[in-house]
Amino acid sequence: MAFPAVPDAQYGFRRLLVQRQSELSLQLLVERIPTWEPASNLDRAHVAE
């Protein structure tokens, strides 16, 4: 009786994993983009000094 539930559980888990992965990569992208600007501004400030 436990066997039929295994593929469903695996599929659900895999879907959850893929969703989580895409969310994480999206979050990383969003977090990384704004850091470029301040970093370049900091570099410019150092060059100006």
PDB file of N, H, CA, C and O in Angstrom:
ATOM      1  N   MET A   1       0.825  -1.200   0.000  1.00  0.00           N
ATOM      2  CA  MET A   1       0.000   0.000   0.000  1.00  0.00           C
ATOM      3  C   MET A   1       0.869   1.264   0.000  1.00  0.00           C
ATOM      4  O   MET A   1       0.440   2.322  -0.460  1.00  0.00           O
ATOM      5  N   ALA A   2       2.073   1.139   0.513  1.00  0.00           N
ATOM      6  H   ALA A   2       2.421   0.279   0.887  1.00  0.00           H
ATOM      7  CA  ALA A   2       2.945   2.312   0.595  1.00  0.00           C
ATOM      8  C   ALA A   2       3.571   2.633  -0.762  1.00  0.00           C
ATOM      9  O   ALA A   2       3.960   3.772  -1.021  1.00  0.00           O
ATOM     10  N   PHE A   3       3.663   1.617  -1.625  1.00  0.00           N
ATOM     11  H   PHE A   3       3.346   0.692  -1.414  1.00  0.00           H
ATOM     12  CA  PHE A   3       4.362   1.818  -2.891  1.00  0.00           C
ATOM     13  C   PHE A   3       3.721   2.862  -3.804  1.00  0.00           C
ATOM     14  O   PHE A   3       4.436   3.706  -4.346  1.00  0.00           O
ATOM     15  N   PRO A   4       2.392   2.838  -3.996  1.00  0.00           N
ATOM     16  CA  PRO A   4       1.794   3.824  -4.908  1.00  0.00           C
ATOM     17  C   PRO A   4       2.021   5.267  -4.453  1.00  0.00           C
ATOM     18  O   PRO A   4       2.028   6.184  -5.273  1.00  0.00           O
ATOM     19  N   ALA A   5       2.204   5.463  -3.170  1.00  0.00           N
ATOM     20  H   ALA A   5       2.199   4.717  -2.503  1.00  0.00           H
ATOM     21  CA  ALA A   5       2.362   6.827  -2.662  1.00  0.00           C
ATOM     22  C   ALA A   5       3.774   7.360  -2.902  1.00  0.00           C
ATOM     23  O   ALA A   5       3.992   8.571  -2.902  1.00  0.00           O
ATOM     24  N   VAL A   6       4.720   6.463  -3.105  1.00  0.00           N
ATOM     25  H   VAL A   6       4.543   5.478  -3.105  1.00  0.00           H
ATOM     26  CA  VAL A   6       6.121   6.891  -3.235  1.00  0.00           C
ATOM     27  C   VAL A   6       6.354   7.775  -4.464  1.00  0.00           C
ATOM     28  O   VAL A   6       6.950   8.844  -4.329  1.00  0.00           O
ATOM     29  N   PRO A   7       5.899   7.364  -5.667  1.00  0.00           N
ATOM     30  CA  PRO A   7       6.129   8.220  -6.837  1.00  0.00           C
ATOM     31  C   PRO A   7       5.487   9.597  -6.676  1.00  0.00           C
ATOM     32  O   PRO A   7       6.070  10.608  -7.068  1.00  0.00           O
ATOM     33  N   ASP A   8       4.285   9.632  -6.098  1.00  0.00           N
ATOM     34  H   ASP A   8       3.811   8.810  -5.779  1.00  0.00           H
ATOM     35  CA  ASP A   8       3.617  10.914  -5.889  1.00  0.00           C
ATOM     36  C   ASP A   8       4.444  11.791  -4.959  1.00  0.00           C
ATOM     37  O   ASP A   8       4.627  12.983  -5.209  1.00  0.00           O
ATOM     38  N   ALA A   9       4.935  11.192  -3.896  1.00  0.00           N
ATOM     39  H   ALA A   9       4.786  10.224  -3.693  1.00  0.00           H
ATOM     40  CA  ALA A   9       5.732  11.940  -2.925  1.00  0.00           C
ATOM     41  C   ALA A   9       7.023  12.433  -3.582  1.00  0.00           C
ATOM     42  O   ALA A   9       7.443  13.570  -3.368  1.00  0.00           O
ATOM     43  N   GLN A  10       7.643  11.568  -4.379  1.00  0.00           N
ATOM     44  H   GLN A  10       7.302  10.645  -4.552  1.00  0.00           H
ATOM     45  CA  GLN A  10       8.879  11.950  -5.064  1.00  0.00           C
ATOM     46  C   GLN A  10       8.613  13.099  -6.026  1.00  0.00           C
ATOM     47  O   GLN A  10       9.372  14.066  -6.085  1.00  0.00           O
ATOM     48  N   TYR A  11       7.518  12.978  -6.783  1.00  0.00           N
ATOM     49  H   TYR A  11       6.901  12.193  -6.735  1.00  0.00           H
ATOM     50  CA  TYR A  11       7.184  14.010  -7.763  1.00  0.00           C
ATOM     51  C   TYR A  11       6.913  15.339  -7.066  1.00  0.00           C
ATOM     52  O   TYR A  11       7.387  16.390  -7.497  1.00  0.00           O
ATOM     53  N   GLY A  12       6.139  15.273  -5.974  1.00  0.00           N
ATOM     54  H   GLY A  12       5.754  14.419  -5.623  1.00  0.00           H
ATOM     55  CA  GLY A  12       5.822  16.485  -5.225  1.00  0.00           C
ATOM     56  C   GLY A  12       7.074  17.116  -4.648  1.00  0.00           C
ATOM     57  O   GLY A  12       7.243  18.335  -4.678  1.00  0.00           O
ATOM     58  N   PHE A  13       7.944  16.278  -4.126  1.00  0.00           N
ATOM     59  H   PHE A  13       7.807  15.288  -4.101  1.00  0.00           H
ATOM     60  CA  PHE A  13       9.189  16.767  -3.527  1.00  0.00           C
ATOM     61  C   PHE A  13      10.081  17.398  -4.589  1.00  0.00           C
ATOM     62  O   PHE A  13      10.697  18.440  -4.366  1.00  0.00           O
ATOM     63  N   ARG A  14      10.136  16.739  -5.761  1.00  0.00           N
ATOM     64  H   ARG A  14       9.635  15.893  -5.942  1.00  0.00           H
ATOM     65  CA  ARG A  14      10.972  17.257  -6.844  1.00  0.00           C
ATOM     66  C   ARG A  14      10.444  18.605  -7.324  1.00  0.00           C
ATOM     67  O   ARG A  14      11.205  19.534  -7.595  1.00  0.00           O
ATOM     68  N   ARG A  15       9.102  18.683  -7.422  1.00  0.00           N
ATOM     69  H   ARG A  15       8.484  17.928  -7.201  1.00  0.00           H
ATOM     70  CA  ARG A  15       8.495  19.937  -7.864  1.00  0.00           C
ATOM     71  C   ARG A  15       8.794  21.051  -6.857  1.00  0.00           C
ATOM     72  O   ARG A  15       9.095  22.186  -7.229  1.00  0.00           O
ATOM     73  N   LEU A  16       8.702  20.695  -5.580  1.00  0.00           N
ATOM     74  H   LEU A  16       8.457  19.773  -5.278  1.00  0.00           H
ATOM     75  CA  LEU A  16       8.981  21.650  -4.508  1.00  0.00           C
ATOM     76  C   LEU A  16      10.442  22.102  -4.591  1.00  0.00           C
ATOM     77  O   LEU A  16      10.753  23.281  -4.422  1.00  0.00           O
ATOM     78  N   LEU A  17      11.321  21.145  -4.852  1.00  0.00           N
ATOM     79  H   LEU A  17      11.068  20.187  -4.989  1.00  0.00           H
ATOM     80  CA  LEU A  17      12.746  21.428  -4.932  1.00  0.00           C
ATOM     81  C   LEU A  17      13.028  22.379  -6.094  1.00  0.00           C
ATOM     82  O   LEU A  17      13.761  23.357  -5.947  1.00  0.00           O
ATOM     83  N   VAL A  18      12.435  22.075  -7.252  1.00  0.00           N
ATOM     84  H   VAL A  18      11.840  21.280  -7.370  1.00  0.00           H
ATOM     85  CA  VAL A  18      12.641  22.913  -8.440  1.00  0.00           C
ATOM     86  C   VAL A  18      12.106  24.315  -8.197  1.00  0.00           C
ATOM     87  O   VAL A  18      12.735  25.308  -8.562  1.00  0.00           O
ATOM     88  N   GLN A  19      10.923  24.381  -7.568  1.00  0.00           N
ATOM     89  H   GLN A  19      10.412  23.574  -7.271  1.00  0.00           H
ATOM     90  CA  GLN A  19      10.320  25.687  -7.279  1.00  0.00           C
ATOM     91  C   GLN A  19      11.213  26.472  -6.327  1.00  0.00           C
ATOM     92  O   GLN A  19      11.454  27.664  -6.519  1.00  0.00           O
ATOM     93  N   ARG A  20      11.697  25.787  -5.302  1.00  0.00           N
ATOM     94  H   ARG A  20      11.501  24.819  -5.145  1.00  0.00           H
ATOM     95  CA  ARG A  20      12.560  26.434  -4.306  1.00  0.00           C
ATOM     96  C   ARG A  20      13.853  26.911  -4.963  1.00  0.00           C
ATOM     97  O   ARG A  20      14.360  27.990  -4.655  1.00  0.00           O
ATOM     98  N   GLN A  21      14.378  26.086  -5.876  1.00  0.00           N
ATOM     99  H   GLN A  21      13.966  25.210  -6.127  1.00  0.00           H
ATOM    100  CA  GLN A  21      15.626  26.414  -6.550  1.00  0.00           C
ATOM    101  C   GLN A  21      15.463  27.669  -7.402  1.00  0.00           C
ATOM    102  O   GLN A  21      16.312  28.560  -7.385  1.00  0.00           O
ATOM    103  N   SER A  22      14.346  27.727  -8.156  1.00  0.00           N
ATOM    104  H   SER A  22      13.656  27.003  -8.170  1.00  0.00           H
ATOM    105  CA  SER A  22      14.107  28.880  -9.015  1.00  0.00           C
ATOM    106  C   SER A  22      13.891  30.127  -8.170  1.00  0.00           C
ATOM    107  O   SER A  22      14.333  31.217  -8.535  1.00  0.00           O
ATOM    108  N   GLU A  23      13.206  29.963  -7.034  1.00  0.00           N
ATOM    109  H   GLU A  23      12.847  29.078  -6.737  1.00  0.00           H
ATOM    110  CA  GLU A  23      12.994  31.099  -6.127  1.00  0.00           C
ATOM    111  C   GLU A  23      14.326  31.592  -5.584  1.00  0.00           C
ATOM    112  O   GLU A  23      14.564  32.795  -5.482  1.00  0.00           O
ATOM    113  N   LEU A  24      15.194  30.643  -5.236  1.00  0.00           N
ATOM    114  H   LEU A  24      15.001  29.665  -5.319  1.00  0.00           H
ATOM    115  CA  LEU A  24      16.484  30.979  -4.652  1.00  0.00           C
ATOM    116  C   LEU A  24      17.371  31.689  -5.671  1.00  0.00           C
ATOM    117  O   LEU A  24      18.006  32.694  -5.352  1.00  0.00           O
ATOM    118  N   SER A  25      17.417  31.164  -6.905  1.00  0.00           N
ATOM    119  H   SER A  25      16.902  30.347  -7.164  1.00  0.00           H
ATOM    120  CA  SER A  25      18.248  31.772  -7.938  1.00  0.00           C
ATOM    121  C   SER A  25      17.728  33.161  -8.277  1.00  0.00           C
ATOM    122  O   SER A  25      18.508  34.076  -8.543  1.00  0.00           O
ATOM    123  N   LEU A  26      16.393  33.315  -8.267  1.00  0.00           N
ATOM    124  H   LEU A  26      15.760  32.572  -8.051  1.00  0.00           H
ATOM    125  CA  LEU A  26      15.792  34.621  -8.529  1.00  0.00           C
ATOM    126  C   LEU A  26      16.180  35.601  -7.429  1.00  0.00           C
ATOM    127  O   LEU A  26      16.509  36.758  -7.693  1.00  0.00           O
ATOM    128  N   GLN A  27      16.135  35.115  -6.189  1.00  0.00           N
ATOM    129  H   GLN A  27      15.867  34.176  -5.974  1.00  0.00           H
ATOM    130  CA  GLN A  27      16.479  35.956  -5.036  1.00  0.00           C
ATOM    131  C   GLN A  27      17.951  36.364  -5.111  1.00  0.00           C
ATOM    132  O   GLN A  27      18.305  37.510  -4.834  1.00  0.00           O
ATOM    133  N   LEU A  28      18.800  35.411  -5.488  1.00  0.00           N
ATOM    134  H   LEU A  28      18.513  34.480  -5.713  1.00  0.00           H
ATOM    135  CA  LEU A  28      20.226  35.699  -5.618  1.00  0.00           C
ATOM    136  C   LEU A  28      20.451  36.769  -6.676  1.00  0.00           C
ATOM    137  O   LEU A  28      21.256  37.682  -6.490  1.00  0.00           O
ATOM    138  N   LEU A  29      19.731  36.648  -7.787  1.00  0.00           N
ATOM    139  H   LEU A  29      19.078  35.906  -7.938  1.00  0.00           H
ATOM    140  CA  LEU A  29      19.845  37.614  -8.873  1.00  0.00           C
ATOM    141  C   LEU A  29      19.437  38.998  -8.388  1.00  0.00           C
ATOM    142  O   LEU A  29      20.127  39.988  -8.631  1.00  0.00           O
ATOM    143  N   VAL A  30      18.298  39.049  -7.696  1.00  0.00           N
ATOM    144  H   VAL A  30      17.737  38.245  -7.498  1.00  0.00           H
ATOM    145  CA  VAL A  30      17.773  40.328  -7.193  1.00  0.00           C
ATOM    146  C   VAL A  30      18.733  40.930  -6.179  1.00  0.00           C
ATOM    147  O   VAL A  30      18.940  42.143  -6.151  1.00  0.00           O
ATOM    148  N   GLU A  31      19.319  40.074  -5.345  1.00  0.00           N
ATOM    149  H   GLU A  31      19.151  39.089  -5.367  1.00  0.00           H
ATOM    150  CA  GLU A  31      20.239  40.565  -4.321  1.00  0.00           C
ATOM    151  C   GLU A  31      21.556  41.024  -4.935  1.00  0.00           C
ATOM    152  O   GLU A  31      22.198  41.939  -4.419  1.00  0.00           O
ATOM    153  N   ARG A  32      21.956  40.398  -6.027  1.00  0.00           N
ATOM    154  H   ARG A  32      21.435  39.655  -6.446  1.00  0.00           H
ATOM    155  CA  ARG A  32      23.266  40.689  -6.602  1.00  0.00           C
ATOM    156  C   ARG A  32      23.243  41.971  -7.437  1.00  0.00           C
ATOM    157  O   ARG A  32      24.214  42.727  -7.434  1.00  0.00           O
ATOM    158  N   ILE A  33      22.144  42.219  -8.152  1.00  0.00           N
ATOM    159  H   ILE A  33      21.355  41.604  -8.154  1.00  0.00           H
ATOM    160  CA  ILE A  33      22.076  43.359  -9.071  1.00  0.00           C
ATOM    161  C   ILE A  33      22.298  44.699  -8.359  1.00  0.00           C
ATOM    162  O   ILE A  33      23.107  45.499  -8.829  1.00  0.00           O
ATOM    163  N   PRO A  34      21.605  44.976  -7.236  1.00  0.00           N
ATOM    164  CA  PRO A  34      21.803  46.274  -6.586  1.00  0.00           C
ATOM    165  C   PRO A  34      23.215  46.469  -6.020  1.00  0.00           C
ATOM    166  O   PRO A  34      23.656  47.607  -5.858  1.00  0.00           O
ATOM    167  N   THR A  35      23.916  45.399  -5.721  1.00  0.00           N
ATOM    168  H   THR A  35      23.558  44.474  -5.852  1.00  0.00           H
ATOM    169  CA  THR A  35      25.242  45.527  -5.112  1.00  0.00           C
ATOM    170  C   THR A  35      26.272  46.006  -6.131  1.00  0.00           C
ATOM    171  O   THR A  35      27.332  46.498  -5.743  1.00  0.00           O
ATOM    172  N   TRP A  36      25.988  45.874  -7.412  1.00  0.00           N
ATOM    173  H   TRP A  36      25.127  45.474  -7.727  1.00  0.00           H
ATOM    174  CA  TRP A  36      26.946  46.331  -8.425  1.00  0.00           C
ATOM    175  C   TRP A  36      27.108  47.843  -8.365  1.00  0.00           C
ATOM    176  O   TRP A  36      28.225  48.360  -8.403  1.00  0.00           O
ATOM    177  N   GLU A  37      25.976  48.554  -8.270  1.00  0.00           N
ATOM    178  H   GLU A  37      25.069  48.135  -8.239  1.00  0.00           H
ATOM    179  CA  GLU A  37      26.013  50.019  -8.280  1.00  0.00           C
ATOM    180  C   GLU A  37      26.816  50.595  -7.110  1.00  0.00           C
ATOM    181  O   GLU A  37      27.766  51.345  -7.336  1.00  0.00           O
ATOM    182  N   PRO A  38      26.455  50.259  -5.861  1.00  0.00           N
ATOM    183  CA  PRO A  38      27.212  50.800  -4.722  1.00  0.00           C
ATOM    184  C   PRO A  38      28.695  50.431  -4.795  1.00  0.00           C
ATOM    185  O   PRO A  38      29.555  51.216  -4.394  1.00  0.00           O
ATOM    186  N   ALA A  39      28.987  49.248  -5.301  1.00  0.00           N
ATOM    187  H   ALA A  39      28.289  48.610  -5.626  1.00  0.00           H
ATOM    188  CA  ALA A  39      30.376  48.800  -5.393  1.00  0.00           C
ATOM    189  C   ALA A  39      31.138  49.705  -6.359  1.00  0.00           C
ATOM    190  O   ALA A  39      32.253  50.128  -6.056  1.00  0.00           O
ATOM    191  N   SER A  40      30.551  50.005  -7.516  1.00  0.00           N
ATOM    192  H   SER A  40      29.645  49.661  -7.763  1.00  0.00           H
ATOM    193  CA  SER A  40      31.222  50.863  -8.487  1.00  0.00           C
ATOM    194  C   SER A  40      31.341  52.287  -7.941  1.00  0.00           C
ATOM    195  O   SER A  40      32.332  52.973  -8.190  1.00  0.00           O
ATOM    196  N   ASN A  41      30.320  52.726  -7.191  1.00  0.00           N
ATOM    197  H   ASN A  41      29.515  52.169  -6.988  1.00  0.00           H
ATOM    198  CA  ASN A  41      30.372  54.054  -6.573  1.00  0.00           C
ATOM    199  C   ASN A  41      31.507  54.117  -5.552  1.00  0.00           C
ATOM    200  O   ASN A  41      32.228  55.110  -5.464  1.00  0.00           O
ATOM    201  N   LEU A  42      31.651  53.034  -4.783  1.00  0.00           N
ATOM    202  H   LEU A  42      31.066  52.226  -4.855  1.00  0.00           H
ATOM    203  CA  LEU A  42      32.728  52.963  -3.794  1.00  0.00           C
ATOM    204  C   LEU A  42      34.076  53.023  -4.497  1.00  0.00           C
ATOM    205  O   LEU A  42      34.991  53.715  -4.051  1.00  0.00           O
ATOM    206  N   ASP A  43      34.189  52.288  -5.604  1.00  0.00           N
ATOM    207  H   ASP A  43      33.446  51.726  -5.966  1.00  0.00           H
ATOM    208  CA  ASP A  43      35.440  52.280  -6.352  1.00  0.00           C
ATOM    209  C   ASP A  43      35.758  53.684  -6.854  1.00  0.00           C
ATOM    210  O   ASP A  43      36.903  54.132  -6.796  1.00  0.00           O
ATOM    211  N   ARG A  44      34.727  54.374  -7.349  1.00  0.00           N
ATOM    212  H   ARG A  44      33.797  54.010  -7.395  1.00  0.00           H
ATOM    213  CA  ARG A  44      34.928  55.731  -7.857  1.00  0.00           C
ATOM    214  C   ARG A  44      35.382  56.660  -6.729  1.00  0.00           C
ATOM    215  O   ARG A  44      36.242  57.520  -6.921  1.00  0.00           O
ATOM    216  N   ALA A  45      34.785  56.469  -5.549  1.00  0.00           N
ATOM    217  H   ALA A  45      34.086  55.771  -5.393  1.00  0.00           H
ATOM    218  CA  ALA A  45      35.151  57.300  -4.398  1.00  0.00           C
ATOM    219  C   ALA A  45      36.623  57.082  -4.050  1.00  0.00           C
ATOM    220  O   ALA A  45      37.343  58.027  -3.729  1.00  0.00           O
ATOM    221  N   HIS A  46      37.053  55.839  -4.117  1.00  0.00           N
ATOM    222  H   HIS A  46      36.468  55.071  -4.378  1.00  0.00           H
ATOM    223  CA  HIS A  46      38.455  55.527  -3.821  1.00  0.00           C
ATOM    224  C   HIS A  46      39.372  56.166  -4.855  1.00  0.00           C
ATOM    225  O   HIS A  46      40.423  56.711  -4.517  1.00  0.00           O
ATOM    226  N   VAL A  47      38.965  56.094  -6.117  1.00  0.00           N
ATOM    227  H   VAL A  47      38.112  55.651  -6.392  1.00  0.00           H
ATOM    228  CA  VAL A  47      39.774  56.675  -7.193  1.00  0.00           C
ATOM    229  C   VAL A  47      39.839  58.190  -7.030  1.00  0.00           C
ATOM    230  O   VAL A  47      40.883  58.804  -7.250  1.00  0.00           O
ATOM    231  N   ALA A  48      38.702  58.789  -6.640  1.00  0.00           N
ATOM    232  H   ALA A  48      37.854  58.290  -6.462  1.00  0.00           H
ATOM    233  CA  ALA A  48      38.651  60.246  -6.465  1.00  0.00           C
ATOM    234  C   ALA A  48      39.608  60.690  -5.360  1.00  0.00           C
ATOM    235  O   ALA A  48      40.247  61.737  -5.465  1.00  0.00           O
ATOM    236  N   GLU A  49      39.701  59.887  -4.306  1.00  0.00           N
ATOM    237  H   GLU A  49      39.182  59.037  -4.221  1.00  0.00           H
ATOM    238  CA  GLU A  49      40.603  60.226  -3.205  1.00  0.00           C
ATOM    239  C   GLU A  49      42.047  60.050  -3.671  1.00  0.00           C
ATOM    240  O   GLU A  49      42.978  60.282  -2.899  1.00  0.00           O
TER     241      GLU A  49
END
